[in-house]
């Protein structure tokens, strides 16, 4: 029977919390304003971590943010190694998380379908 909350998941959550703090405290780049770390997926051997984030800007700005974060990944990994007590700190790769914008789009489609259905039944 698999464990409910594995070590890999706990490490991912720890990295997520620490990276969020590091982005606030250490990174002074204005392109990183309003960045929120949404998830961290760590490989089983702890060699890589996929870091997903959202940003309260348009998607074009988010693509620039991906480049900035991936260029700063080694520095962030170094700061992360100082902040947490792990023998191996994974290499970081940053990805823009589109799930929130997709959810907003789907919600809009559902609302328009409901409104169209209500108009249809009123007639």
N, C-alpha and C positions, 0 to 999 in steps of 0.2 A: 504494500500500500504506500503510495507516494506521500511525502511530507506535505503538510498544508502550506508551510511558508519556508521555502528552502533557503539555504545559505546564499545562493546566487541572487535570489530576490532581495534578501536583506542587504547584501552588498550593493545591489542596484539602487535601493532606496537610500542607503547611506551616501552613495556617490551623488545622487540627485539632490539631497539636502545640502551637501557640502558645496557642490558646484553652484547652486543657487546663491549661497552665501558668498562664494568667491567672485561671482559675477557682479554682485552688489559692491563688495568691498575693494576688490583688486583691479577690476577692469574699468577704466575711466573713458572708454571709447563711447562717444555719443550714439554710434550706430547700434550699440547694445542696449539702448534704453528700452524698457518695457519688455524684456525677454523673460519668458517663463519656461523653466525646465518642466516638461510634462511627463517624461518617462526616461528611464535608463535601462537598457537591455544589455546584460553582461553575458559574454560567452561562457561556456562551461569551464573552460580552462583559465578564465580571468585574463585573457590576453587582450581582448577588445571589448569596448563598451560603445553601443550606439546610443547617443544622447539625442532625444527628441525635444524640440522646443517650439513655442509659439511666440508671436510678437504682435503687439497691437498696432501694427502698421500694415500697409498693403503688401501683397505677396512679392512685388519686385524688390522692396526693401528687405524682405525676409531672405531673398536669394543672396543679397549682398551680405547679410548677417551670417549666413551659412559659410561664406568664404572667409569672413573675419574670424569666426569661431574656429574653423578648421585650421587657419593659420596660427591661431593662439592655442591650439590643442596641446602642444608640447609644454608650453608654459603653464597652462591650466593643470596638466598632469603632474608637473613638478609641484605646484602649490597644493594639489590634492594629496600627493604623497606626504607632504609635511603635515597636512591636517588630519589625515586618518591613519590608523595603524593596521596596514595590510602589508604582507610580504611582497605581493605583486600588485602594482596599480595598473589597470588596463589602459591601453592606448585608446584615446577618445576620438570618436567620429561624430560629427554633428549633422542632424537632419531636421528640416522644417516639418513640423507636424501639421498636416492638413486636416486632421479629423474634426477640429472645431469649425473650420470654415465649411467643410462638407456637411456637418450636422446642421449648421445654420441654413445652408442651401436646401437641404432636405426638409427642414422645418418649414421653410418658405413654400416649398412645393406642396407639402401636406396642407398648410393653411389655405393656399389658393385652391386646392382640390376640394376642401371642405366648404369654402365660400361658394365655389361653382355648384357644388351639390345642393347647398341650401337654396341658392337662386333657382335651381332647376325644380326643387320641390315646392317652392313658393308659387310657381307658375301653374 
